[in-house]
Amino acid sequence: MSRTTYYTATTLDGFIADEHHSLDWLVTQDIDQAGPMNHNDFIANVGALVMGSSTYQWLLDNHISTGGTWDYQQPAWVLTSRDLRPVDGADIRFARGDIRPVHAAAVEAAGTKDVWVVGGGDLAGQFADHGLLDDLIVSIAPVTLGAGKPLLPRRLDLRLVEVTRNRAFACARYDLAGPRA
């Protein structure tokens, strides 16, 4: 059965990007690309992606525009209220509004594989609000920003399932238990 997972990295003080949407803090950290909870093992079981427009724009500005390629073979939904340009050759679907039909389409496209909520703490929160987020896999970097885009701006109860270390990162997987009263 397909699971919907928010797989991300965060600073120790709980931010996924600084106030300017920069991930400079992340790309300088030491990580073993083949180590515990690594991206390649995770993405091998992903059948569809969902991301917010800021994450998508960051990929365009910092990866695609600098000669990089779209790294995903899976269909990707981008939740946005603005007009964004598609990436040539990529299966990108722009959507607005209610997250539930997007989730249903992503689960159908994923088949037996999982759905990855790529980025946007608020986007992941919207999935959680509707009971559509199954788990959170987070790599915690040894850096603080003091301000920025929060990891998951919701009151939720989580259940720790796994914890490990990947070089500089403390890595944890949590199942969502539900909203916190």
Kinemage of the C-alpha trace (Angstrom):
@kinemage 1
@onewidth
@group {chain A} dominant
@subgroup {mainchain}
@vectorlist {calphas} color= white
{ca met a 1} P 0.000 0.000 0.000
{ca ser a 2} L 1.246 3.452 -0.897
{ca arg a 3} L 2.383 5.776 1.885
{ca thr a 4} L 2.588 9.557 1.786
{ca thr a 5} L 5.877 10.729 3.279
{ca tyr a 6} L 7.321 14.132 4.022
{ca tyr a 7} L 11.052 13.464 3.476
{ca thr a 8} L 13.160 16.512 4.220
{ca ala a 9} L 16.047 18.074 6.079
{ca thr a 10} L 15.837 20.680 8.794
{ca thr a 11} L 18.079 22.810 10.921
{ca leu a 12} L 18.332 22.022 14.609
{ca asp a 13} L 15.977 24.938 15.303
{ca gly a 14} L 13.351 23.611 12.894
{ca phe a 15} L 13.711 25.477 9.595
{ca ile a 16} L 13.812 23.930 6.119
{ca ala a 17} L 15.011 27.144 4.443
{ca asp a 18} L 16.097 30.560 5.572
{ca glu a 19} L 13.864 33.621 5.251
{ca his a 20} L 15.103 34.096 1.643
{ca his a 21} L 14.260 30.469 0.676
{ca ser a 22} L 17.970 29.610 0.641
{ca leu a 23} L 19.256 26.107 1.327
{ca asp a 24} L 22.894 27.154 1.610
{ca trp a 25} L 22.944 25.777 5.161
{ca leu a 26} L 22.051 22.322 3.800
{ca val a 27} L 24.399 21.892 0.854
{ca thr a 28} L 27.479 22.479 3.028
{ca gln a 29} L 26.721 19.645 5.475
{ca asp a 30} L 28.604 16.341 5.533
{ca ile a 31} L 26.402 13.387 4.558
{ca asp a 32} L 27.074 9.888 3.271
{ca gln a 33} L 25.032 9.580 0.054
{ca ala a 34} L 24.838 5.811 0.641
{ca gly a 35} L 24.355 6.073 4.411
{ca pro a 36} L 21.274 5.599 6.577
{ca met a 37} L 18.030 7.202 5.374
{ca asn a 38} L 19.738 8.381 2.172
{ca his a 39} L 17.925 9.994 -0.724
{ca asn a 40} L 18.698 7.310 -3.329
{ca asp a 41} L 17.216 4.470 -1.273
{ca phe a 42} L 14.199 6.628 -0.446
{ca ile a 43} L 13.492 7.794 -4.018
{ca ala a 44} L 13.725 4.212 -5.333
{ca asn a 45} L 10.341 3.547 -3.712
{ca val a 46} L 8.672 6.821 -4.751
{ca gly a 47} L 6.078 6.749 -7.522
{ca ala a 48} L 4.882 10.377 -7.425
{ca leu a 49} L 5.974 13.711 -5.966
{ca val a 50} L 4.094 16.729 -4.653
{ca met a 51} L 5.814 20.033 -3.932
{ca gly a 52} L 4.987 23.644 -3.277
{ca ser a 53} L 5.758 26.462 -5.667
{ca ser a 54} L 8.675 27.808 -3.590
{ca thr a 55} L 10.404 24.413 -3.688
{ca tyr a 56} L 9.784 24.145 -7.417
{ca gln a 57} L 11.057 27.691 -8.024
{ca trp a 58} L 14.176 26.936 -5.951
{ca leu a 59} L 14.852 23.884 -8.140
{ca leu a 60} L 14.422 26.022 -11.263
{ca asp a 61} L 16.655 28.829 -9.981
{ca asn a 62} L 19.380 26.798 -8.292
{ca his a 63} L 19.563 23.574 -10.224
{ca ile a 64} L 17.859 23.685 -13.623
{ca ser a 65} L 19.020 27.176 -14.601
{ca thr a 66} L 22.632 26.313 -13.726
{ca gly a 67} L 22.780 23.423 -16.181
{ca gly a 68} L 21.247 20.738 -14.012
{ca thr a 69} L 18.514 18.420 -15.169
{ca trp a 70} L 15.158 17.486 -13.711
{ca asp a 71} L 16.192 14.492 -11.616
{ca tyr a 72} L 12.808 12.803 -11.316
{ca gln a 73} L 11.201 10.256 -13.634
{ca gln a 74} L 8.035 10.213 -11.525
{ca pro a 75} L 5.092 12.534 -12.163
{ca ala a 76} L 5.292 15.649 -9.992
{ca trp a 77} L 2.472 17.907 -8.866
{ca val a 78} L 3.324 21.521 -8.024
{ca leu a 79} L 0.805 23.326 -5.843
{ca thr a 80} L 0.838 26.962 -6.854
{ca ser a 81} L -1.240 30.092 -7.131
{ca arg a 82} L 1.126 31.643 -9.677
{ca asp a 83} L 2.156 30.890 -13.232
{ca leu a 84} L 5.338 28.825 -13.367
{ca arg a 85} L 7.203 27.478 -16.351
{ca pro a 86} L 7.416 23.724 -16.868
{ca val a 87} L 10.689 21.862 -17.320
{ca asp a 88} L 11.094 20.412 -20.807
{ca gly a 89} L 10.633 16.646 -20.828
{ca ala a 90} L 9.433 16.450 -17.207
{ca asp a 91} L 6.015 15.180 -16.138
{ca ile a 92} L 5.000 18.215 -14.078
{ca arg a 93} L 1.382 18.982 -13.285
{ca phe a 94} L 0.414 22.334 -11.809
{ca ala a 95} L -2.517 22.413 -9.400
{ca arg a 96} L -4.368 24.879 -7.202
{ca gly a 97} L -6.721 24.656 -4.279
{ca asp a 98} L -7.753 21.628 -2.257
{ca ile a 99} L -4.942 19.145 -1.639
{ca arg a 100} L -7.248 16.093 -1.501
{ca pro a 101} L -7.787 15.610 -5.268
{ca val a 102} L -4.063 16.164 -5.841
{ca his a 103} L -3.280 13.499 -3.261
{ca ala a 104} L -5.747 11.065 -4.851
{ca ala a 105} L -4.187 11.608 -8.298
{ca ala a 106} L -0.647 11.225 -6.911
{ca val a 107} L -1.541 7.996 -5.072
{ca glu a 108} L -3.106 6.607 -8.245
{ca ala a 109} L -0.030 7.553 -10.294
{ca ala a 110} L 2.311 6.072 -7.660
{ca gly a 111} L 0.623 2.664 -7.858
{ca thr a 112} L 2.328 0.413 -5.297
{ca lys a 113} L 5.038 2.982 -4.609
{ca asp a 114} L 4.950 5.939 -2.222
{ca val a 115} L 4.072 9.612 -2.605
{ca trp a 116} L 6.797 12.066 -1.581
{ca val a 117} L 5.802 15.447 -0.218
{ca val a 118} L 9.029 17.151 -1.289
{ca gly a 119} L 8.875 20.544 0.215
{ca gly a 120} L 7.014 23.166 1.867
{ca gly a 121} L 6.344 22.735 5.552
{ca asp a 122} L 2.932 24.291 5.098
{ca leu a 123} L 2.205 21.947 2.185
{ca ala a 124} L 3.102 18.945 4.355
{ca gly a 125} L 0.876 20.489 7.016
{ca gln a 126} L -2.043 20.609 4.588
{ca phe a 127} L -1.625 16.876 3.974
{ca ala a 128} L -1.562 16.318 7.750
{ca asp a 129} L -4.659 18.510 8.231
{ca his a 130} L -6.635 16.105 6.036
{ca gly a 131} L -5.153 12.910 7.490
{ca leu a 132} L -3.215 12.244 4.275
{ca leu a 133} L 0.347 12.325 5.638
{ca asp a 134} L 1.560 8.961 6.928
{ca asp a 135} L 5.080 9.720 8.063
{ca leu a 136} L 7.917 12.196 8.325
{ca ile a 137} L 11.528 11.316 7.570
{ca val a 138} L 13.768 14.144 8.662
{ca ser a 139} L 17.522 14.679 8.661
{ca ile a 140} L 18.487 17.225 11.301
{ca ala a 141} L 21.554 19.318 10.485
{ca pro a 142} L 23.892 20.730 13.143
{ca val a 143} L 23.119 24.332 12.279
{ca thr a 144} L 20.659 26.959 13.478
{ca leu a 145} L 19.178 29.851 11.483
{ca gly a 146} L 17.077 31.668 14.047
{ca ala a 147} L 14.373 32.342 11.434
{ca gly a 148} L 13.100 30.983 8.174
{ca lys a 149} L 10.574 28.563 6.714
{ca pro a 150} L 9.401 26.154 9.435
{ca leu a 151} L 9.684 22.391 9.134
{ca leu a 152} L 6.023 21.671 9.842
{ca pro a 153} L 3.921 24.559 11.142
{ca arg a 154} L 1.225 22.439 12.758
{ca arg a 155} L 0.469 20.990 16.174
{ca leu a 156} L 0.877 17.246 15.644
{ca asp a 157} L 1.628 14.190 17.710
{ca leu a 158} L 4.268 11.935 16.182
{ca arg a 159} L 5.519 8.471 17.051
{ca leu a 160} L 9.268 7.856 16.706
{ca val a 161} L 9.819 4.715 14.613
{ca glu a 162} L 13.522 4.864 13.773
{ca val a 163} L 16.535 6.993 14.604
{ca thr a 164} L 20.079 6.853 13.245
{ca arg a 165} L 23.058 9.008 12.313
{ca asn a 166} L 24.341 9.860 8.856
{ca arg a 167} L 27.629 11.701 9.406
{ca ala a 168} L 26.649 15.257 10.453
{ca phe a 169} L 22.913 14.506 10.492
{ca ala a 170} L 20.656 13.008 13.131
{ca cys a 171} L 18.033 11.149 11.089
{ca ala a 172} L 14.614 10.134 12.331
{ca arg a 173} L 11.460 8.581 10.965
{ca tyr a 174} L 8.146 9.328 12.627
{ca asp a 175} L 4.645 8.044 11.998
{ca leu a 176} L 1.948 10.676 12.345
{ca ala a 177} L -0.316 9.939 15.282
{ca gly a 178} L -2.674 12.849 14.536
{ca pro a 179} L -3.380 16.444 15.435
{ca arg a 180} L -2.324 17.662 18.856
{ca ala a 181} L -5.153 19.148 20.890
